[in-house]
Amino acid sequence: MARIDTAEGQVILPLPAEHAWTKAFEAFERVGIVEERRLEEQRIVGIVPSGFGGMNGAHVEVQVLAAGDAAADVKVQASAQEGLIKQKTAPKAVEKFLNELSSAGGN
């Protein structure tokens, strides 16, 4: 029987929120499929391939909020169905996005 697994992550970027939004969007495009850009909420919604061999997709939401004039708070939430053998799909999707965000050129 499948169950829903969730994971969260967060990072503060030393960038103004509008620059962090662009960086987060570009990172998401590199690791997953953007389904929705909610500019008024500064939110990105989509699917990130994860789990064993990237065969299980996680639903991922990223929100970028201003954390002062020169910093942004990037929050990531993921959820995925897990079967009998847990693949840690949601946590791996969060890690995959945050790794891509941190390795993307220049903070």
PyRosetta script that sets phi, psi and omega in degrees:
from pyrosetta import init, pose_from_sequence

init()
pose = pose_from_sequence("MARIDTAEGQVILPLPAEHAWTKAFEAFERVGIVEERRLEEQRIVGIVPSGFGGMNGAHVEVQVLAAGDAAADVKVQASAQEGLIKQKTAPKAVEKFLNELSSAGGN")
pose.set_psi(1, 129.3)
pose.set_omega(1, -178.7)
pose.set_phi(2, -77.9)
pose.set_psi(2, 145.7)
pose.set_omega(2, 174.4)
pose.set_phi(3, -134.5)
pose.set_psi(3, 160.5)
pose.set_omega(3, -178.8)
pose.set_phi(4, -91.8)
pose.set_psi(4, 129.2)
pose.set_omega(4, 176.8)
pose.set_phi(5, -112.3)
pose.set_psi(5, 144.0)
pose.set_omega(5, -179.2)
pose.set_phi(6, -128.2)
pose.set_psi(6, 159.7)
pose.set_omega(6, 176.4)
pose.set_phi(7, -153.9)
pose.set_psi(7, 155.0)
pose.set_omega(7, 178.8)
pose.set_phi(8, -136.7)
pose.set_psi(8, 156.2)
pose.set_omega(8, 175.5)
pose.set_phi(9, -152.9)
pose.set_psi(9, 165.3)
pose.set_omega(9, -176.9)
pose.set_phi(10, -157.5)
pose.set_psi(10, 145.9)
pose.set_omega(10, 175.1)
pose.set_phi(11, -148.8)
pose.set_psi(11, 145.4)
pose.set_omega(11, 174.3)
pose.set_phi(12, -101.1)
pose.set_psi(12, 123.8)
pose.set_omega(12, 177.4)
pose.set_phi(13, -101.2)
pose.set_psi(13, 137.5)
pose.set_omega(13, 179.1)
pose.set_phi(14, -81.0)
pose.set_psi(14, 58.0)
pose.set_omega(14, -178.1)
pose.set_phi(15, -139.4)
pose.set_psi(15, 150.8)
pose.set_omega(15, 170.3)
pose.set_phi(16, -59.2)
pose.set_psi(16, 151.2)
pose.set_omega(16, -174.4)
pose.set_phi(17, -54.7)
pose.set_psi(17, -40.6)
pose.set_omega(17, -178.2)
pose.set_phi(18, -66.1)
pose.set_psi(18, -34.1)
pose.set_omega(18, 176.5)
pose.set_phi(19, -73.2)
pose.set_psi(19, -39.0)
pose.set_omega(19, 178.4)
pose.set_phi(20, -65.7)
pose.set_psi(20, -37.0)
pose.set_omega(20, 177.5)
pose.set_phi(21, -59.9)
pose.set_psi(21, -47.3)
pose.set_omega(21, 179.7)
pose.set_phi(22, -61.8)
pose.set_psi(22, -44.8)
pose.set_omega(22, 180.0)
pose.set_phi(23, -63.6)
pose.set_psi(23, -41.5)
pose.set_omega(23, 179.4)
pose.set_phi(24, -66.0)
pose.set_psi(24, -42.0)
pose.set_omega(24, 180.0)
pose.set_phi(25, -63.2)
pose.set_psi(25, -45.6)
pose.set_omega(25, 179.5)
pose.set_phi(26, -63.8)
pose.set_psi(26, -39.5)
pose.set_omega(26, 177.8)
pose.set_phi(27, -64.6)
pose.set_psi(27, -41.6)
pose.set_omega(27, 179.4)
pose.set_phi(28, -62.6)
pose.set_psi(28, -42.7)
pose.set_omega(28, 179.2)
pose.set_phi(29, -61.1)
pose.set_psi(29, -30.9)
pose.set_omega(29, -179.4)
pose.set_phi(30, -76.1)
pose.set_psi(30, -29.0)
pose.set_omega(30, -176.1)
pose.set_phi(31, -106.6)
pose.set_psi(31, -12.2)
pose.set_omega(31, -175.3)
pose.set_phi(32, -154.1)
pose.set_psi(32, -163.4)
pose.set_omega(32, -179.6)
pose.set_phi(33, -116.8)
pose.set_psi(33, 116.1)
pose.set_omega(33, 177.8)
pose.set_phi(34, -76.8)
pose.set_psi(34, 123.8)
pose.set_omega(34, 178.0)
pose.set_phi(35, -100.7)
pose.set_psi(35, -27.2)
pose.set_omega(35, -175.3)
pose.set_phi(36, -154.6)
pose.set_psi(36, 137.6)
pose.set_omega(36, 172.3)
pose.set_phi(37, -117.6)
pose.set_psi(37, 114.7)
pose.set_omega(37, 179.9)
pose.set_phi(38, -104.9)
pose.set_psi(38, 85.8)
pose.set_omega(38, -174.1)
pose.set_phi(39, -61.3)
pose.set_psi(39, -39.0)
pose.set_omega(39, -178.1)
pose.set_phi(40, -63.9)
pose.set_psi(40, -26.4)
pose.set_omega(40, 178.2)
pose.set_phi(41, -102.2)
pose.set_psi(41, -1.8)
pose.set_omega(41, -175.1)
pose.set_phi(42, 54.0)
pose.set_psi(42, 47.3)
pose.set_omega(42, -174.5)
pose.set_phi(43, -125.7)
pose.set_psi(43, 142.4)
pose.set_omega(43, 175.5)
pose.set_phi(44, -119.9)
pose.set_psi(44, 133.3)
pose.set_omega(44, -178.6)
pose.set_phi(45, -127.9)
pose.set_psi(45, 136.9)
pose.set_omega(45, 178.4)
pose.set_phi(46, -177.6)
pose.set_psi(46, -163.7)
pose.set_omega(46, -178.1)
pose.set_phi(47, -118.4)
pose.set_psi(47, 133.1)
pose.set_omega(47, 175.3)
pose.set_phi(48, -118.2)
pose.set_psi(48, 119.2)
pose.set_omega(48, 176.2)
pose.set_phi(49, -60.8)
pose.set_psi(49, 133.4)
pose.set_omega(49, -176.0)
pose.set_phi(50, -154.4)
pose.set_psi(50, -164.5)
pose.set_omega(50, -178.7)
pose.set_phi(51, 71.4)
pose.set_psi(51, -167.3)
pose.set_omega(51, -177.8)
pose.set_phi(52, -62.6)
pose.set_psi(52, 119.1)
pose.set_omega(52, 178.7)
pose.set_phi(53, 64.5)
pose.set_psi(53, 17.0)
pose.set_omega(53, -179.3)
pose.set_phi(54, 66.2)
pose.set_psi(54, 23.3)
pose.set_omega(54, -174.8)
pose.set_phi(55, -88.7)
pose.set_psi(55, -8.7)
pose.set_omega(55, -179.7)
pose.set_phi(56, -118.0)
pose.set_psi(56, 126.8)
pose.set_omega(56, -178.9)
pose.set_phi(57, -89.9)
pose.set_psi(57, 142.3)
pose.set_omega(57, 175.3)
pose.set_phi(58, -109.0)
pose.set_psi(58, 137.9)
pose.set_omega(58, 172.8)
pose.set_phi(59, -78.3)
pose.set_psi(59, 122.0)
pose.set_omega(59, -174.2)
pose.set_phi(60, -125.4)
pose.set_psi(60, 136.1)
pose.set_omega(60, 174.0)
pose.set_phi(61, -122.8)
pose.set_psi(61, 131.8)
pose.set_omega(61, 178.7)
pose.set_phi(62, -120.8)
pose.set_psi(62, 132.4)
pose.set_omega(62, 176.2)
pose.set_phi(63, -126.0)
pose.set_psi(63, 135.5)
pose.set_omega(63, -179.7)
pose.set_phi(64, -114.7)
pose.set_psi(64, 120.5)
pose.set_omega(64, -179.1)
pose.set_phi(65, -122.9)
pose.set_psi(65, 143.1)
pose.set_omega(65, 176.2)
pose.set_phi(66, -63.8)
pose.set_psi(66, 137.4)
pose.set_omega(66, 176.5)
pose.set_phi(67, -126.9)
pose.set_psi(67, 57.3)
pose.set_omega(67, -173.4)
pose.set_phi(68, 103.7)
pose.set_psi(68, -174.6)
pose.set_omega(68, -176.8)
pose.set_phi(69, -73.6)
pose.set_psi(69, -30.8)
pose.set_omega(69, -173.1)
pose.set_phi(70, -125.1)
pose.set_psi(70, 28.7)
pose.set_omega(70, 178.8)
pose.set_phi(71, -149.1)
pose.set_psi(71, 154.8)
pose.set_omega(71, 178.7)
pose.set_phi(72, -136.8)
pose.set_psi(72, 142.8)
pose.set_omega(72, 178.3)
pose.set_phi(73, -100.7)
pose.set_psi(73, 116.5)
pose.set_omega(73, -179.8)
pose.set_phi(74, -105.8)
pose.set_psi(74, 117.0)
pose.set_omega(74, -179.4)
pose.set_phi(75, -110.8)
pose.set_psi(75, 136.8)
pose.set_omega(75, -177.7)
pose.set_phi(76, -125.7)
pose.set_psi(76, 132.3)
pose.set_omega(76, 174.8)
pose.set_phi(77, -128.7)
pose.set_psi(77, 136.3)
pose.set_omega(77, 179.2)
pose.set_phi(78, -133.9)
pose.set_psi(78, 148.4)
pose.set_omega(78, 173.7)
pose.set_phi(79, -141.6)
pose.set_psi(79, 148.4)
pose.set_omega(79, -178.8)
pose.set_phi(80, -157.7)
pose.set_psi(80, 151.8)
pose.set_omega(80, 174.2)
pose.set_phi(81, -79.0)
pose.set_psi(81, 138.4)
pose.set_omega(81, 177.1)
pose.set_phi(82, -121.7)
pose.set_psi(82, 138.2)
pose.set_omega(82, 177.9)
pose.set_phi(83, -93.1)
pose.set_psi(83, -151.3)
pose.set_omega(83, -179.5)
pose.set_phi(84, -65.2)
pose.set_psi(84, -37.9)
pose.set_omega(84, 178.3)
pose.set_phi(85, -99.5)
pose.set_psi(85, 109.7)
pose.set_omega(85, -176.6)
pose.set_phi(86, -70.2)
pose.set_psi(86, 124.8)
pose.set_omega(86, -179.2)
pose.set_phi(87, -100.4)
pose.set_psi(87, -4.2)
pose.set_omega(87, -177.6)
pose.set_phi(88, 57.6)
pose.set_psi(88, 41.7)
pose.set_omega(88, -175.5)
pose.set_phi(89, -60.0)
pose.set_psi(89, -49.0)
pose.set_omega(89, -178.0)
pose.set_phi(90, -64.1)
pose.set_psi(90, -50.3)
pose.set_omega(90, 178.6)
pose.set_phi(91, -61.2)
pose.set_psi(91, -37.1)
pose.set_omega(91, 179.3)
pose.set_phi(92, -67.1)
pose.set_psi(92, -35.5)
pose.set_omega(92, 178.6)
pose.set_phi(93, -66.8)
pose.set_psi(93, -42.0)
pose.set_omega(93, 177.2)
pose.set_phi(94, -61.8)
pose.set_psi(94, -47.1)
pose.set_omega(94, 179.6)
pose.set_phi(95, -61.5)
pose.set_psi(95, -42.2)
pose.set_omega(95, -179.7)
pose.set_phi(96, -60.6)
pose.set_psi(96, -46.1)
pose.set_omega(96, 179.1)
pose.set_phi(97, -64.7)
pose.set_psi(97, -48.5)
pose.set_omega(97, -177.9)
pose.set_phi(98, -63.4)
pose.set_psi(98, -37.1)
pose.set_omega(98, 176.1)
pose.set_phi(99, -62.8)
pose.set_psi(99, -43.3)
pose.set_omega(99, 179.0)
pose.set_phi(100, -65.1)
pose.set_psi(100, -41.8)
pose.set_omega(100, 179.4)
pose.set_phi(101, -62.1)
pose.set_psi(101, -43.1)
pose.set_omega(101, -178.0)
pose.set_phi(102, -75.1)
pose.set_psi(102, -26.9)
pose.set_omega(102, -179.9)
pose.set_phi(103, -88.6)
pose.set_psi(103, -12.3)
pose.set_omega(103, 178.7)
pose.set_phi(104, -65.1)
pose.set_psi(104, 141.3)
pose.set_omega(104, -175.0)
pose.set_phi(105, -43.6)
pose.set_psi(105, 129.9)
pose.set_omega(105, 171.7)
pose.set_phi(106, 56.4)
pose.set_psi(106, 129.3)
pose.set_omega(106, 173.5)
pose.set_phi(107, -89.7)
pose.dump_pdb("model.pdb")
